[in-house]
Amino acid sequence: MKRERTCPRLSDTITIRPFDSAHIDPRYLVQDGSGRCFQISDAGRRVLLLLDGSRGYDDIARDLAGDPSISPEAVRLFVESGLQPLGLISGVHRDDPSPPSCPKPRALDPFFFRIPLFGEPRLRPLTRGLAWLFNTWCVVPALASAGVLHVLFYRGALVESGRLTGFECLLAYALTCLSVVVHEIGHASACRRFNCAHGPIGFGLYLIFPALYADVTPAWGLPRRSRAVIDAAGIYFQILFCLGLFAAWRLGASRAALGAIPAIDALIFMTLNPVLKFDGYWLFSDLSGVPNLRDRARAALMDMVGRILKRGRNSVVTRESETLAVGTLRAVQVYSVFMVGYFSFLVAQLGWLGPHLLRGFPVTIRHEWQRFLLGGADGDILSMTNAVLAVTFNTLMVAGWSLCAFCFMRMCWRVLLVRR
């Protein structure tokens, strides 16, 4: 009986280049034509270079006979279970002309939809003109000045007495929203600083929250310190925006300029969260040199739990851990403990907050509707705006809690199924 021979061929749109990380052994970045990026080891890179459609699994293993970890079966699993489901194999030549169907998995994207607003050609003149802001002689004085002004601001030295008027509150809210646009422009300008391409700036729905985004996927090909600068660039631009608000107020502008600063600072601190996949997460990942940080932290945590319970160590996790320096591995382990504590606190808060939200939601809707009607009768635009914002905020909170509760119950159900 003739044995079936499979000769896979790598897609023509694939590019492979070195990837800067904290791994001891070399790592490489694989990017396909749609911009998706994947990290592989040196052994994986050598396998990819031999996927030309003329070699079978036995031929590839024979050509790489110097590496004992590369066997025909290992090559087959790497291609059919790793590369082919991701769409990285453009053709498979078989002696048997009926190739098995291998569905492409749906990528997990927290954005339910994306709408590009400003393409790279339109942004190019702006980002090129702002790239100089990342020079050291500009960054250091700007951050130092912002630090001093913030200290004076929160100590009360720069705050005038009296509350903001309704118009000033609306203007402060508009300035806060504008700072989010400036944030995304900062990411794109940092890419331009390192001569790296970037995608559009757009609008999307992140889980259930409206959000802006900047597509900086090509930055994966940069050194990790450059990637870290791009991660922090949005926050840096918001700090520069706050400096502009301080200056505008001193030049006689509305007090709304100062009213927007606390809201912008709150957004900055939220963005620095290292657990949720905001800028703080990517910044810590790039500074530590550990891509897929959350997955690595989860694996390290399970490995530690296995050793504590004396169930032995997971061989895959152990092999991956051995590719990291000792200091980096300890940082990942500490991060994993912090991640568990954060999510435990978040689950506890959601469990306490949920019943209060659900009970008070109908009452809040009725109250805000009445306030909206009264504001319309009196011509009070501020009251009407506050009513709309209150309803929107409470609706998002209820929807967010419901989504988190659903995800938690689904995770528990999957754990129960695995144990069965």
N, C-alpha and C positions, 0 to 999 in steps of 0.2 A: 504494500500500500504506500502510495506516495505521500510524504510528509508535507503539510502545508508550510509555505515559507512566506513570511511577512516582511516587506521592505518599506518602512515608514519614511516619509519625506517631510522635512521641516517647512513650515510656511515661508514663502518668499519675503513676507513683510517683517520677519523677525530680525531684530538687531540685538547684539550681545556686546556688553562693555563692562569694564571693572566697576565694582560697587564698593564704596567706602563704608565700612562698618567696623564694629569692635571684635569681629570674629578673628581668631588666630589664623585660620586657613583662609585663602583667598575666596572672595564671593563675587558673583557677577550679576548684572542686571539684564534681564531679558524683557524687551519691549516689543509689543506687536503693533500692527498698523493702526489699531484703534486707540493707542496710547496706554493700554494696560501694562503694568510693570510687575515682574516677578523676580524673586531672588533665588539664585541657584548656587550650588557649590562648584568647585573646580571639576569634580568628576561629572556633574551634570552638564557643565559646559562642554566637556570633551565628547560626551554622548551626543549633544545637540549638533556639534560640528560634523558628526558622521552620519546624520540623518539626511542623506541625499537621495533616497529612493532606490538605491542600487544595493544596499547592504541589509541583510537580515539581522535578527537579534544575535545569532551565533557569530556572524561576521563582525559586528560591532564589539562584542565581548572579546573576540580574538584579537582585534586591532588594539584593544585596551588591556591586553593581558598583564601589563605591569601593575595594574591596580586589582588586588584580590577581592575588593568589595564589588566589582563589576562582573556579574555573571549574566548569561543569557536571560535567565528568569528575572534578575534585577532590572535589566534593560527593558524587558517586556512590560513589567509593572510600571516602570518610570514613564514609558511612552503611553501605554493604554489606560493607566489609572491617573496619571498626572498631566501629561501634555495633551492628549487627545480630547478629554472632556473640556479643557480650556480653549480648544479651538486653535492650538498651535501647530497641529499637523494638517497640512493641506492635502495630502494624498497618501494612501496606503496601497502599495502594490502587493497583491496576493496571488499565489498560485490558484487558490480558490477565489473566483471573482465575486463572491458574496460577502462583503465586509460586514462585521457586526455593527449594529446601530449603537451609537454612543451619544446620548443626549447631552447637550451643552448645559451646564448648571446655570441657574440664574444668579447673577452677581448680587451680593448683598450691598445695597446702597441705601443709606439712611435718608437720602433725598427721594421723596415720592415723585417729584418732577423737577425739571430744571428749565429755565427760560433764559437763554443768553441775552444780555442787554447791550453790552459793549464788546465788540470783537477786538482781537489783537491789533489789526491795522488801525482802528480808530483810537486805541489806547496808546499806540506807539509814540506819538509826539509827546504826550503827557508823561509817560513813564520814563522816556529818555531824558526829559528835562528835569525829572525829580531824582534821577539815579545818584546825583552828587550828594544828596542828603545822607548817604551811607558812608561817606568818608569820615575817618576818625576825627578829624578836626571839626566836624560838624556834630557828630553823634555825642561826644563827651560833653561839650558845653551845653547842648540842648538838654540832655538828661540831667545834668547838674542843675541847670536853671529850673527845670520842671520840678525837681525834688525840693528845692528851696521854696518855690512859689506854692507848692502843695502844702508844705509844712506851715507856711504863713497863713494859707487859706483855711486850713482846718483848725488852726489855733485862733482864728477869728480876726486876724490882723487885716485881712483884705475884704471882709464881708461888711456890707452896709446894713444898717438897721432897717427893719421893715420887711414885710412880706412882698413877694412878687405879685404883680397884677395878673389878671387872667390872660391878657395878651402876652405878657412876659413868660408865663408858664407854657403857653402854646409855642412860643418862639424857642424856649429852652428845649422842648420836646423835639422840634424840628431840627435844632442844632445837634441833638443827640443822634437822631436818625442820620443826619449828614455825616457824623463821625464814623458811622458804620460803612458808608461808601468810601470814606477816606481810608478806613482800615483795609478794605480790599484793594484799593489802589496801591497801598503800601506793599502788599504781597507782590503785585505785578511789577512795581518799580524795583523791588529787590531782585526779581528775576532779571530785569534789564541790567541791573548793576553787575551781575555775573555773566552777562551775555548769554542768558538762557531764555529760550522761548517760553511763552506762557499762553494759556487759552483765554477764553472770554471771562468777563465779569458778568454774573447773572443773578437771577432771583430764583428761589426754589422753596419747597416746603420740607424742612428738616424735621423728620418724624411728624409732628403736628404744628411746628412753629415756623412762621415765615422767616426767611434768612437770605442774606446775600452770600455769594461764594465767588472765589477766584480760582480758576483752573490752573494750578501750578504743577501738574503731573510731570512735565519734563525735568523738574528740579531733582527728581530721583537720581539723575545722572551726575549731579554735582557732588563735590566732597561734602562730608557731613557737617562741617563747620559752616559752609555756605548754605546748606539746607537749613541749619539752625537760624541763620540770619534771616532767611526768607520766612521761617516760622514766626519769628519775633517782629517782623517788619510791620505787620498790621497794628500791633500794639504800639510800636514806636511812632507810627504815623498818627495814631490817636493822641499820643502824648504831645506831639508837635501841634496837633489841632488844639489841644488844651492851652498850649503856649500862645497860640493865636487868639484864643478867647480871652486870656489874661490881658494881652496887648490891646484887644478891641475895647475891653472894659476901661482900661486906663486912658484910652483915647476918647472916651465919652460915649461909647456904645451902650446899648440897653443892658440892664442888670441881668437879663436872660443869659448873657454870655457866661456869667458866674453861676447862674442857676443850672446850666447844663453840665458843669464840671463834675459834681457828685454822681450824676447818672452815667457819665462816660467812664468815670473811675470804677463804678460798679460793673459795667460791661467788661472793663479790662480784667478785673479780678475774676469774673466768671469765665472769661476766655482762657485764663491761666490755669484752669482746672486740669490737673494732670491725669485724671482718670477717664473722664468723658473725652471723646475724640474732638476736642477743640485745639486751639493753637498750643496750649500748655502741654497736651499729650504729645503732639508731634515734636515740640521743642525738646522735651525730655527724651523722647525716642532717638532723635538725631544726636543730641549731646552725648547720650550713653552709647550710641552706635548699635542699638538693638532694634532693628525693624520688626514689625508685628509684635510690638511690646506687650500688648494685652494678652495675646496668645501665649507668648513665652512666659509671662508672669503666671498665667493660669496653669501652664504645664509645670513650672517650677513649684508652684504651691501644691499641686497634686503629688509631685515627687516628694516634697517635704512631709506631707501627710502620710504617704506610704511608708516612709522611713520611720516616722513616729509610731505608726501602728504596726511596724515590723512586718509589712507585707512585701518588702523588697522594693527595689527601684525600677522604674520604667526604663527599659533599655533604650527606647527611642529618645526619651527626655534626657537620659544620662549621656547619650552620644552627642546630642545637641549642646548640652551644658558644657561638655568638654571642649567645645570649640570657642568658648568665651573665656576671657581673662578672669582671674579669680575675683578681682575688684568689681568687674562688671556683673558677674554672676551674683555677687552679694547684693549689689544694687537692685537687680531684678527681683531677688528674693524679698528684700525689704519693700519694694514697690508692690509685690503681690500681696503682702500682709496689709499694707495700707489700702490697697484696692478692695480687699475683702471687708476691711473695717468701714470704708466709705460706702460701699454698696449695702452693707448691713444697716448702717445708720440711715441710708436713703430709704431702704425698705421699711424700716421702723417708722420713719417720718411719714411715708406714704400711707402706711397702715393706720396711723393716727389721724392723718389729715383727710383721708378719703371719706369716712362717714360724715365729718363736719361739712365737707364740700357738697356732698350729695344732698344732705338735709337742708343746707342753706341756699342751694342754687335756685330753686323756684322763688324763694323769698327775695333773693337778690335781683332776679330778673324783673319781678313786679315792681320793686322799689326803684330800680334804675329806669324802668319804662315810665313810671310816674314822674321822675325827675326830668326825663327827656321831654315829656309833654309840657311840664311846667316851664322848663327852659325855653321851649318853642313859643309858648304863649307870652312870655316876658321878653323874648328876643335875646335871651342869655345864651350866646354861642358857646361860652366856656362850660356852662352847666351841661349843655347838650353833648359837647365833646367828651366831657368826663363820664357821662352816662354810657356813651358808646364804648369808650375805652374800658370801663368797668365790666360791661357785659362781655366784651371780647376777651378780656383777661380771665374772667371766671369761666367762660366757656372753654378756653384753652387749658385751664387748670383741670377742669373735670375730664376733658378728653385725654389729657396727658395722664392723669391718674388711671383712667380706665384702660388706656393702652399699656401702662406699666403693670397693672394688675393682670391683664390678659397674658402679657409676656411671662410674668412670674408663674402663673398657673400652668402655662404651656411648658415651661421649663421643668416644673415639678412633675408634670405628667410624663414627660420624656424620661426623667430620672426613674420614675416608678416602672415604666416599660422596660428600661434597660435592666433593672434589678430582677424583673420577672424572667 
